[in-house]
Amino acid sequence: MGKLPESPFEARLGATLFLLLLGVADLFGAWQVRNFAAFTPQGVARSVAPAGHHEMAMACCTVSTFAETPVSPEALDVTEHHIDRELLVQDTHVHVPVYAMAAALLALVVLGLRLSSRARSAFIMLLFAAPALDFAGLWGAHLWPGEGSAFGALAVGGGFLMGAAYLAVLGIAMFQLWISKKEPSHA
């Protein structure tokens, strides 16, 4: 354990390129979340709540349909993406295994860093717990829309936690692999 910083150039290069490429994927993942859901608990809750009736759907059936409704030009161009159950199942089917593989590969990098056993264990728990929180929040907001904001906060928190764990592993790895003096591992 903890011998990655002393490894041959090609091993350190491979770990570095993996971390950097994963970072590019994470940036695009965050961009996708911004485009199709939100970074707020309420936005996540709205995106994954079960589909209900559109607010204008019943307007035709009321006694009087001659009511003026104020509309701003900015609101006309805003599309709100909704994730129904089928898409949530598909997203879970695709993203959870990829999250697991990313967490496993990051855990391998963590195992190679000069860290205490406790620190390595904490990182590994964090790398696997963050995606679980993310998807528990998404499914919770879908299954219990009344508590959607709380589950949305769980999803947003899980996503940011995974990003923070990745950035911490990246920072420690880059420092140990390329900046610090190579010291023998004592862990």
C-alpha positions as a printed Julia matrix, in Angstrom:
187×3 Matrix{Float64}:
   0.0    0.0     0.0
   1.05   3.54   -0.65
   3.68   2.76   -3.29
   2.18   4.56   -6.28
   4.38   7.66   -5.8
   7.49   5.45   -6.05
   6.15   3.52   -9.04
   7.69   3.66  -12.51
   6.88   6.62  -14.71
   4.35   4.67  -16.81
   2.32   3.65  -13.73
   2.19   7.23  -12.46
   1.35   8.44  -15.98
  -1.51   5.94  -16.25
  -2.95   7.0   -12.88
  -2.62  10.67  -13.83
  -4.31  10.26  -17.22
  -7.13   8.21  -15.65
  -7.77  10.93  -13.06
  -7.67  13.73  -15.62
  -9.98  11.93  -18.07
 -12.4   11.13  -15.25
 -12.36  14.84  -14.4
 -13.37  15.73  -17.97
 -16.25  13.22  -17.73
 -17.29  14.73  -14.39
 -17.36  18.24  -15.87
 -19.63  17.09  -18.69
 -21.77  15.21  -16.18
 -22.22  18.39  -14.16
 -23.08  20.28  -17.34
 -25.71  17.64  -18.17
 -27.23  17.95  -14.69
 -27.36  21.72  -15.13
 -29.04  21.35  -18.53
 -31.65  18.75  -17.61
 -32.26  19.02  -13.88
 -30.78  21.47  -11.4
 -28.21  21.92   -8.68
 -30.93  22.8    -6.18
 -33.03  20.39   -4.11
 -36.25  21.93   -5.43
 -35.04  21.64   -9.03
 -34.14  17.97   -8.58
 -37.5   17.32   -6.92
 -39.37  18.94   -9.84
 -37.34  17.0   -12.41
 -38.0   13.54  -10.97
 -41.47  13.97   -9.44
 -44.13  11.72  -10.97
 -45.9   13.39  -13.87
 -49.1   15.16  -12.91
 -51.58  17.21  -14.81
 -50.22  20.24  -16.58
 -51.43  23.44  -14.92
 -53.11  24.57  -18.15
 -54.7   21.17  -18.87
 -57.79  21.84  -16.79
 -58.23  25.46  -17.91
 -60.4   24.35  -20.81
 -62.84  22.58  -18.53
 -63.56  25.43  -16.14
 -66.67  27.54  -16.36
 -64.85  30.51  -17.79
 -61.8   30.23  -19.99
 -61.58  33.96  -20.59
 -58.94  34.87  -18.07
 -55.85  36.87  -18.7
 -52.66  35.12  -17.61
 -49.5   37.2   -17.44
 -46.6   35.66  -19.37
 -43.11  37.05  -19.64
 -41.14  36.59  -22.89
 -38.29  35.01  -20.9
 -40.61  32.29  -19.59
 -41.62  31.27  -23.11
 -38.14  30.01  -23.98
 -37.57  28.07  -20.77
 -38.04  24.34  -21.19
 -38.28  22.22  -18.11
 -36.93  18.7   -18.46
 -38.85  15.98  -16.66
 -37.41  12.59  -15.81
 -40.2   10.01  -15.74
 -39.93   6.6   -14.08
 -38.78   4.84  -17.25
 -35.94   7.31  -17.77
 -35.02   7.15  -14.07
 -34.81   3.34  -14.33
 -32.63   3.7   -17.44
 -30.4    6.32  -15.8
 -30.02   4.13  -12.72
 -29.22   1.08  -14.85
 -26.48   2.98  -16.69
 -25.1    5.35  -14.08
 -24.9    3.16  -10.97
 -22.53   0.6   -12.57
 -20.42   3.41  -14.03
 -20.36   5.13  -10.64
 -19.28   1.8    -9.09
 -16.48   1.35  -11.63
 -15.29   4.93  -11.16
 -15.36   4.49   -7.37
 -13.47   1.19   -7.65
 -10.78   2.66   -9.9
 -10.45   5.73   -7.68
 -10.16   3.36   -4.71
  -7.25   1.61   -6.45
  -5.52   4.98   -6.81
  -6.26   5.74   -3.14
  -4.73   2.38   -2.14
  -1.54   3.4    -3.94
  -1.18   6.75   -2.19
   0.88   7.41    0.93
  -2.04   7.68    3.36
  -2.83   6.03    6.66
  -5.06   2.98    6.62
  -7.81   5.02    8.29
  -7.59   7.78    5.64
  -7.66   5.23    2.81
 -10.68   3.51    4.38
 -12.49   6.84    4.79
 -11.84   7.78    1.15
 -13.05   4.41   -0.09
 -16.24   4.62    2.0
 -16.84   8.13    0.68
 -16.26   7.1    -2.94
 -18.95   4.42   -2.71
 -21.36   6.24   -0.36
 -21.64   9.44   -2.44
 -23.24   7.76   -5.5
 -25.57   5.78   -3.22
 -26.75   9.05   -1.65
 -27.17  10.61   -5.1
 -29.44   7.87   -6.42
 -31.27   7.39   -3.11
 -32.14  11.08   -3.35
 -33.32  10.82   -6.97
 -35.5    7.79   -6.27
 -36.76   9.24   -3.0
 -37.85  12.44   -4.74
 -39.62  10.35   -7.37
 -41.35   7.94   -4.99
 -42.23  10.48   -2.29
 -42.78  13.81   -4.09
 -44.1   15.41   -0.91
 -40.61  15.1     0.51
 -39.0   15.94   -2.83
 -36.93  18.86   -1.59
 -35.34  16.8     1.19
 -34.55  13.96   -1.21
 -33.38  16.5    -3.78
 -30.93  17.85   -1.2
 -29.7   14.29   -0.67
 -29.15  13.87   -4.44
 -27.38  17.21   -4.8
 -25.29  16.51   -1.69
 -24.3   13.06   -2.97
 -23.23  14.51   -6.32
 -21.18  17.28   -4.74
 -19.69  14.81   -2.25
 -18.49  12.6    -5.11
 -17.01  15.65   -6.82
 -15.24  16.69   -3.62
 -13.88  13.17   -3.09
 -12.61  13.1    -6.68
 -10.93  16.5    -6.31
  -9.29  15.42   -3.04
  -7.94  12.22   -4.63
  -6.78  14.19   -7.67
  -5.02  16.8    -5.55
  -3.3   14.31   -3.26
  -2.31  12.09   -6.19
  -0.89  14.91   -8.28
   1.08  16.19   -5.31
   2.45  12.77   -4.36
   3.09  11.6    -7.93
   4.72  14.68   -9.39
   5.59  17.31   -6.77
   6.65  15.77   -3.45
   9.89  13.94   -2.95
   9.51  10.2    -3.2
   9.56   8.79    0.31
   9.36   5.14    1.27
   5.91   4.11    2.44
   5.49   3.55    6.19
   1.77   2.76    6.19
